[in-house]
Amino acid sequence: MKKKVIIGIVVLTVLAVAWCAIPRPLVGSSYQLDYIEYQGETLHLHDDSSKAEREAIEALLRTYQRSAVARRGSWGGYSSLCLTGGDGRRPLHIVLNDGSGGGKPCFMIYSSAETGGYPIRNGEKLMEELLAILVK
């Protein structure tokens, strides 16, 4: 009996570690981008002239992944690229800061800063690709 309990605990531990190690999609298919903030400027993406740009950014975000485990982090700075949107259930905020404007680098997605955020995998590359779209 004791052996079965130990084996059960080991199996549950392995499953928990595996669940935490598997990356999740950064945003789902229902994600819609509302606006972007960068260097004190806000870009609203609701008019027809920015529709193609918004769709390109949303498609790019769907190709990235995030961690499965929430963490606390420092949220940005002046050089941050902040994207705000939602998936129909909750707002989602993406903060990309490479640390060039001071502070620590931060690449996170969160719904509420109080509960922490999820680190974005390859956040530096995502920031570069977004800036290439935005700074034309």
C-alpha positions in Angstrom: 0.0 0.0 0.0 2.8 2.4 0.9 4.6 1.7 -2.4 1.4 2.6 -4.4 1.1 5.9 -2.5 4.8 6.8 -3.3 4.4 5.8 -6.9 1.2 7.9 -7.1 3.0 11.0 -5.7 5.9 10.6 -8.1 3.5 10.3 -11.1 1.6 13.4 -9.9 4.8 15.3 -9.5 6.1 14.4 -12.9 2.7 15.4 -14.5 2.8 18.8 -12.6 6.3 19.5 -13.8 5.4 18.6 -17.4 2.3 20.8 -17.3 4.4 23.8 -16.1 7.1 23.2 -18.7 4.8 23.1 -21.7 4.5 26.6 -23.3 1.1 28.1 -24.0 0.1 30.3 -27.0 0.7 34.0 -26.3 -2.7 35.0 -27.5 -5.7 33.0 -28.8 -7.5 33.3 -32.0 -10.1 35.6 -30.5 -7.5 38.2 -29.5 -8.1 41.7 -30.8 -5.5 44.5 -30.4 -6.9 47.9 -29.2 -3.9 50.2 -28.9 -0.1 50.4 -28.6 1.9 52.7 -26.4 5.5 53.4 -27.2 7.8 56.2 -26.0 4.9 58.3 -24.7 2.8 58.0 -27.9 -0.4 56.0 -28.2 -1.4 54.4 -31.5 -5.1 53.6 -31.8 -5.6 50.9 -34.4 -9.4 51.1 -35.1 -9.6 53.1 -38.3 -9.5 51.5 -41.8 -6.1 52.9 -42.6 -4.5 50.9 -39.8 -6.5 47.7 -40.3 -3.8 45.8 -42.2 -1.2 46.8 -39.6 -3.4 45.7 -36.7 -4.1 42.4 -38.4 -0.4 41.8 -39.1 0.5 42.5 -35.5 -2.3 40.2 -34.3 -1.1 37.4 -36.6 2.5 37.9 -35.4 1.4 37.7 -31.7 -0.4 34.4 -32.4 2.9 32.8 -33.5 4.6 33.4 -30.1 4.3 31.5 -26.9 4.4 32.2 -23.2 5.3 30.4 -20.0 2.6 28.3 -18.2 3.6 29.7 -14.8 2.8 33.3 -13.7 5.6 35.3 -12.2 5.9 38.8 -10.7 8.0 41.2 -12.8 8.9 44.9 -13.2 6.5 46.5 -15.7 8.3 48.5 -18.2 9.8 51.9 -18.4 10.0 54.7 -21.0 11.3 52.5 -23.8 8.6 49.9 -23.3 6.4 48.8 -26.0 3.0 48.1 -24.5 0.1 46.4 -26.3 -3.4 46.4 -25.0 -6.2 44.2 -26.3 -8.5 41.5 -25.2 -9.8 38.1 -26.0 -13.5 38.7 -25.2 -13.3 37.5 -21.6 -10.6 39.8 -20.2 -8.1 42.5 -21.1 -4.6 41.4 -22.0 -1.6 43.6 -21.7 1.7 42.8 -23.3 4.8 44.6 -22.0 8.1 44.4 -24.0 11.1 46.3 -22.6 14.6 45.4 -23.6 16.1 47.5 -20.8 17.7 50.1 -23.1 15.9 53.0 -21.5 17.0 51.9 -18.0 15.5 49.3 -15.7 15.4 45.5 -16.2 14.4 43.8 -19.4 10.8 42.7 -19.2 8.8 40.6 -21.7 5.5 39.7 -20.1 1.8 39.3 -20.8 -0.8 39.8 -18.0 -4.4 40.4 -17.4 -3.9 41.9 -13.9 -0.6 43.2 -12.6 -1.7 42.2 -9.1 -1.7 38.5 -10.0 1.5 38.6 -12.0 2.2 37.9 -15.6 3.5 35.2 -17.9 7.0 35.5 -19.4 7.0 35.6 -23.2 9.3 33.2 -24.9 11.7 35.0 -27.3 10.4 38.4 -26.2 13.4 40.2 -27.6 12.7 38.9 -31.1 9.0 39.7 -30.8 9.9 43.3 -29.8 12.2 43.6 -32.8 9.6 42.3 -35.2 6.9 44.6 -33.8 9.1 47.6 -34.0 9.9 46.7 -37.7 6.1 46.8 -38.4 5.5 50.0 -36.5 8.5 52.1 -37.5 8.3 52.2 -41.2 
